[in-house]
Amino acid sequence: MQDKKVVNITGQGSTSRFFLPTALILLMDASAQSIRTVLDQFFDRADDALFELADRAGTDQEQTRYFDAMRELRLRRKSMTVAVLQHVSQAFNDIGKARPQNTNPGLDSVDEGSLSLLDHAELEQQVAIDNMVTKLRYQYSEALRHLGLRVRHLLPGVALEDDQMPLCPEVLCGGLAEASKNLDVDIKARLIVLKLFDQLLVTSLGDVYHGANQTLIKEGVLPDSKAVSPVQPARSRQGAPVPPPSAAYREADGYGVGQPQAEVSAATFSQLSALLRQGQPAYSDGQAPASSGQWLQTDALLTRLGQVQAVFGKDPGAPLVPLSQQLQPVLQNSSGQSLRPGQVDNDVINLVAMLFEFILDDRHLHSVMKSLLGRLQIPMLKVALTDKNFFNRGGHPARKLLNGMALAATGWTEKRLGQRDPLLDKIRALVNRILEDFSTDVSLFNELLDDFNRFTDLDQRRRDLVEQRLRDAEEGRARHEQATADAKELLHKAMDGRLLPEPVQDILNGPWSHYLHWLALHESTESRAWQRAKTLTKQLIWTIDPVPLTATTRELLQQTIPQVIKQLRGALEGVAWDGLSVEAVIRDLELAHLDVFQRLMIAPGEAVDNGHARSDESQEEPVFRADVAPSDVEDTADTADVTDTAEPIKTQPVVAEEWLAKAEGLRVGCWLELNRDGIQIRCKLAAFIRAVDKYIFVNRSGAKVAEYRRNELAEMMAQGHIEILDDGLIFDRALESIIDNLRTSRRF
């Protein structure tokens, strides 16, 4: 049986890898190496693990089963690795064609006569595979989301579901299932192997997904999308990977007493609670002492919070107030007597309050966005009271939505009055929807998260297109600048110290300079065409100023000049230079050559070589290659825009290496706050044009707002005019800050 979660990629029409985008081909090759490395590590670790299990086996039968599995893994190591890699490779080649096979149709659509009992061993194996898929989806949700965005960006015309991605958990686990079929062991030993895959292999795949994202980032695929670090899976106290939360383990108040869910929550929430309670007396049985006031049950607390939320939601213009102030009417009865929540609920309240204190103090967020996110204090508190796993489960929908809105708002600035602002409108609509509709059903956040992800994906694609056009334009401009500089440098060296009449200087600095610019732009300064042009430049100058003079100078000039003119004409015509202009250039050059011959006729023959010592360079005479045809100088006849776009040379400030290194370390996609002439500008590094050492910055709409050379950027950083904005997940940053603060207070 094949589960609907495992992609069946056999029997599909194969698409040649050479039809894939180059970035996907590189991803396929790089991920194959990563997966091979992970599998090698697995087999090494599996051998030790199986030996240890055999040593601890309670019966001879169990011990034999472990040794059988160990022997088979040793024998099949190579073939299993190949099977997995082939499975993944086929997923790349059939991308967009592979479809998950749904072998579990509803009973209404199944012919009763065809029903049969499912083989128990096959069912157990499929359950094991399903668990692996589920754990991978849970543990690496963020990395998979970023990878999916980048792959879809490369294939805009292909509709890809999550389980059709070449490196998705369904494909990887399907490959493992196929590879395990070759093991010559009984089902129990095979399940042991799959369990080892579960425990040892799945926990190492974070590096594979991280490397896959980095491969695409290096190829320029959505580089400003938040880079994903290898994610370490949640673990239980025994060290085994923790499965995603299940509704079966949830109780009405959000706790799973004595159940696996309690283990999940305990991983982080209990530690935070312990830090909060340090030095404080604990409530007995989760209740407050009678002298402290009436005890407030969780259900009653949620009801009261819902009432406050409803009032707050009706007045979107109400001033933002801290959570502690919003809770004052909640924690008092009609007589003014204080109500005390249970100890764990009290811990949740304190943690959520500190969480939003961090958010509302975060200067990296605009005050308007802080105000909007601050309105979610009561709803987020209700989520945390309903599900304590909110604090340590990175994939929690409410937490992901909060992170996503804060991340999208990182580079946001207010629009001018009357100007449309889609992001502000979207976040405001989401906040209003939460305040109006959220009670205790957390599934609402799944719906809103999907809606917001669709919005941000479309917005990201639009901004990517704008930024790509900008990058292309800036890179083209940089190439023009570099080509102009190369042409000027060649002519400067060739003309230095030579006596050239003004018409010849005009030819070299005009038409010939433009030809060199075109050549450097379309070929390179390392090409044969450039080297021939460099030689022709020296020959042309020598025919005007023939030094040193020798007895053979006149004869050599007579041989060289016609060929120089022929090559010059061919070069200019080869780039579609105007015919009349070419003839004017040749005419001016011929007049200059006549003047040279007249000077040589006047010069006394005996004075041609006066015997003075000359440097090695002055003794060199240009060697003319008569076999070089004009077409060899440049074969291409495309026209080119030879407009000189070079900027005036600026005096670069001298700054310390420390700041130069910091400027060099800026990653494309990072957000900065730039203080320019007293005005704060939030911008993103869209491109670094290495050829001209230039950094290009854009606003959130993708429009260019600034450009700096590295020295200029380093100088501004040294003077404090630039601050790097933290675009990490705000919830995670808040938790880190809370833990650091609590540990610091503990030391004192």
Helices and strands as residue ranges (DSSP letters): E 7-8, G 17-19, H 22-55, H 60-93, E 99-100, G 107-109, G 112-114, H 120-139, H 141-154, G 162-164, H 169-180, H 187-196, I 197-201, G 202-204, H 206-218, G 247-249, H 260-265, I 266-270, H 271-276, G 290-292, E 294-296, H 298-313, H 323-326, E 339-341, H 343-361, H 367-374, H 377-386, G 388-391, H 397-408, H 422-437, H 443-495, H 502-507, I 508-512, H 513-522, H 528-544, H 553-574, H 579-602, G 605-607, H 616-619, H 630-633, H 657-664, E 671-676, E 679-689, G 690-692, E 694-698, E 704-709, H 710-718, E 722-724, H 730-747
